[in-house]
């Protein structure tokens, strides 16, 4: 983290009288410094909406954790709504994949990411927390760009899934493509997985 010029911030607690639940609000520690030189320095998290059904009438959320190094999506999960439980499951998968690491974890300031459940889980893994400023998607630009590419280059180029099972298959195939097959000059013509694994 010191190579990124990032200092650990102590979280602050905010008690909401309306929701009557503990919320954790964080500074924008990352501050749009998206350049990293090794895996597991910075993980970004976000979710995006996907639809299925004959008329696209059913909606689900696809949550993911993206390692900035190589833009590698290291964990993901589909759920009916964006909840703290879904976020915890995504990051449990991320830590299972990456091992005993302590990255900067940058998220939006939504309720799932400010919940005590999610932040207490992350605290157990000794991460440094960072949050986008409200109404500032550029603070999480690489994650937003990943979702955009995923939808434009994969979801929109395939037939609309009618069933949830078809949606799951489409999502898994797409993530596999972007992680395992998509090569880029920015990664020395390697895939995200190859680039990431070469450095760990």
C-alpha positions as CSV (number, residue, x, y, z in Angstrom):
1,X,0.0,0.0,0.0
2,X,2.9,2.4,0.7
3,X,3.9,2.1,-3.0
4,X,0.5,3.5,-3.9
5,X,0.9,6.4,-1.5
6,X,-2.1,5.0,0.5
7,X,-2.4,5.3,4.2
8,X,-4.6,3.0,6.3
9,X,-7.7,4.8,7.6
10,X,-9.6,3.9,10.8
11,X,-13.2,3.4,10.0
12,X,-15.9,5.6,11.5
13,X,-19.2,4.3,12.7
14,X,-22.4,6.1,11.9
15,X,-25.6,5.0,13.7
16,X,-28.7,5.4,11.5
17,X,-31.8,6.1,13.6
18,X,-34.0,5.3,10.6
19,X,-32.5,2.0,9.7
20,X,-31.4,1.3,13.2
21,X,-28.3,-0.5,12.0
22,X,-24.6,0.2,12.2
23,X,-23.1,1.7,9.1
24,X,-19.4,2.2,8.3
25,X,-18.5,5.2,6.2
26,X,-14.9,5.3,4.7
27,X,-12.7,8.0,3.1
28,X,-11.9,7.7,-0.6
29,X,-8.5,6.3,0.2
30,X,-7.9,5.1,-3.3
31,X,-8.7,8.5,-4.8
32,X,-8.6,7.3,-8.4
33,X,-5.0,5.9,-8.2
34,X,-5.6,2.9,-10.3
35,X,-2.0,2.0,-11.2
36,X,-0.7,-1.1,-9.4
37,X,2.4,-3.2,-10.0
38,X,1.4,-6.5,-8.4
39,X,-1.7,-8.6,-7.7
40,X,-3.7,-8.1,-4.5
41,X,-2.8,-4.5,-4.0
42,X,-6.2,-3.1,-4.8
43,X,-9.6,-4.9,-5.2
44,X,-12.6,-3.1,-6.5
45,X,-16.2,-4.2,-5.9
46,X,-19.5,-3.4,-7.4
47,X,-22.6,-5.0,-8.8
48,X,-24.6,-4.6,-12.0
49,X,-28.2,-5.5,-13.0
50,X,-28.9,-8.3,-15.5
51,X,-32.3,-9.4,-16.8
52,X,-33.8,-12.6,-18.1
53,X,-37.2,-13.9,-19.2
54,X,-39.1,-13.7,-22.5
55,X,-39.5,-10.0,-22.1
56,X,-36.5,-9.5,-19.8
57,X,-39.0,-9.1,-16.9
58,X,-36.8,-10.7,-14.2
59,X,-33.9,-8.8,-12.6
60,X,-30.9,-10.0,-10.7
61,X,-27.7,-8.5,-9.5
62,X,-24.2,-9.7,-10.5
63,X,-21.7,-8.7,-7.8
64,X,-18.0,-9.0,-8.4
65,X,-14.5,-8.3,-7.0
66,X,-11.9,-7.1,-9.5
67,X,-8.2,-7.1,-8.9
68,X,-6.8,-4.0,-10.5
69,X,-3.7,-5.9,-11.6
70,X,-4.6,-7.2,-15.1
71,X,-8.3,-6.3,-14.5
72,X,-8.9,-9.9,-13.3
73,X,-12.4,-10.6,-11.9
74,X,-11.4,-12.9,-9.0
75,X,-14.9,-13.6,-7.6
76,X,-18.5,-13.1,-8.5
77,X,-22.0,-14.0,-7.4
78,X,-25.6,-13.7,-8.8
79,X,-28.3,-12.8,-6.3
80,X,-31.8,-11.4,-6.4
81,X,-30.8,-8.2,-4.8
82,X,-27.6,-6.5,-3.6
83,X,-27.2,-7.4,0.0
84,X,-24.5,-7.5,2.6
85,X,-24.7,-11.3,2.6
86,X,-24.0,-11.4,-1.1
87,X,-21.1,-9.0,-0.7
88,X,-19.6,-11.2,2.0
89,X,-20.0,-14.3,-0.1
90,X,-18.2,-12.6,-3.0
91,X,-15.3,-11.6,-0.9
92,X,-15.1,-15.0,0.9
93,X,-14.7,-16.5,-2.6
94,X,-12.0,-13.8,-3.4
95,X,-10.0,-14.6,-0.3
96,X,-10.4,-18.4,-0.9
97,X,-9.0,-17.7,-4.4
98,X,-6.2,-15.3,-3.5
99,X,-5.2,-16.6,-0.1
100,X,-3.9,-14.6,2.9
101,X,-3.7,-11.2,1.4
102,X,-4.6,-7.7,2.7
103,X,-5.6,-5.4,-0.2
104,X,-7.2,-2.1,-0.3
105,X,-10.8,-2.8,-0.9
106,X,-12.7,-0.1,-2.7
107,X,-16.5,0.0,-3.0
108,X,-19.4,2.3,-3.5
109,X,-21.1,3.8,-0.5
110,X,-24.3,1.8,-0.9
111,X,-26.1,0.2,2.0
112,X,-24.6,-3.3,1.3
113,X,-21.1,-2.0,1.5
114,X,-21.6,0.2,4.5
115,X,-23.2,-2.5,6.6
116,X,-21.6,-3.7,9.8
117,X,-21.9,-7.3,8.5
118,X,-19.8,-6.7,5.4
119,X,-17.2,-4.4,7.1
120,X,-16.8,-6.6,10.1
121,X,-16.0,-9.5,7.7
122,X,-13.4,-7.4,5.9
123,X,-11.9,-6.3,9.2
124,X,-11.1,-9.9,10.0
125,X,-9.0,-10.0,6.9
126,X,-7.1,-6.8,7.8
127,X,-7.9,-4.9,4.6
128,X,-7.7,-1.1,4.1
129,X,-11.2,0.2,3.2
130,X,-11.9,2.8,0.7
131,X,-15.2,4.2,-0.7
132,X,-16.3,6.2,-3.7
133,X,-17.7,9.6,-3.0
134,X,-21.5,9.8,-3.5
135,X,-22.5,10.3,-7.1
136,X,-18.9,9.9,-8.4
137,X,-18.7,6.7,-10.5
138,X,-15.3,7.8,-11.7
139,X,-13.9,6.8,-8.3
140,X,-14.6,3.2,-9.3
141,X,-14.0,3.6,-13.0
142,X,-12.2,0.3,-13.8
143,X,-15.0,-1.7,-12.3
144,X,-17.6,0.3,-14.1
145,X,-15.6,-0.2,-17.4
146,X,-15.4,-3.9,-16.7
147,X,-19.2,-4.2,-16.4
148,X,-19.7,-2.1,-19.5
149,X,-17.4,-4.3,-21.6
150,X,-19.0,-7.4,-20.2
151,X,-22.4,-6.3,-21.3
152,X,-21.5,-4.8,-24.6
153,X,-19.1,-7.5,-25.8
154,X,-20.8,-10.5,-24.2
155,X,-24.3,-10.2,-22.9
156,X,-25.7,-8.0,-25.7
157,X,-24.1,-10.2,-28.4
158,X,-26.0,-13.3,-27.2
159,X,-29.6,-14.3,-27.2
160,X,-31.6,-13.0,-24.2
161,X,-31.7,-15.8,-21.6
162,X,-35.2,-16.9,-20.9
163,X,-34.6,-18.9,-17.8
164,X,-32.4,-18.3,-14.8
165,X,-30.4,-21.4,-15.6
166,X,-29.7,-19.9,-19.1
167,X,-28.6,-16.6,-17.5
168,X,-26.2,-18.4,-15.1
169,X,-24.6,-20.3,-18.0
170,X,-24.2,-17.1,-20.0
171,X,-22.6,-15.2,-17.1
172,X,-20.2,-18.1,-16.3
173,X,-19.2,-18.4,-20.0
174,X,-18.7,-14.7,-20.3
175,X,-16.6,-14.3,-17.1
176,X,-14.5,-17.3,-18.2
177,X,-14.0,-15.6,-21.6
178,X,-12.8,-12.3,-20.1
179,X,-10.6,-13.9,-17.5
180,X,-9.1,-16.8,-19.5
181,X,-9.3,-15.9,-23.2
182,X,-9.4,-12.1,-23.7
183,X,-5.9,-10.9,-24.6
184,X,-4.7,-7.3,-24.5
185,X,-1.5,-5.4,-25.5
186,X,-1.8,-3.7,-22.1
187,X,-1.1,-7.1,-20.5
188,X,1.7,-8.0,-23.0
189,X,-0.9,-10.0,-25.0
190,X,-1.7,-12.1,-22.0
191,X,-5.1,-12.9,-20.6
192,X,-6.0,-11.4,-17.2
193,X,-5.6,-14.9,-15.6
194,X,-2.2,-15.4,-17.2
195,X,-1.0,-11.9,-16.3
196,X,-2.2,-12.3,-12.7
197,X,-0.8,-15.8,-12.2
198,X,2.5,-14.9,-13.7
199,X,3.0,-12.3,-11.0
200,X,1.8,-14.1,-7.9
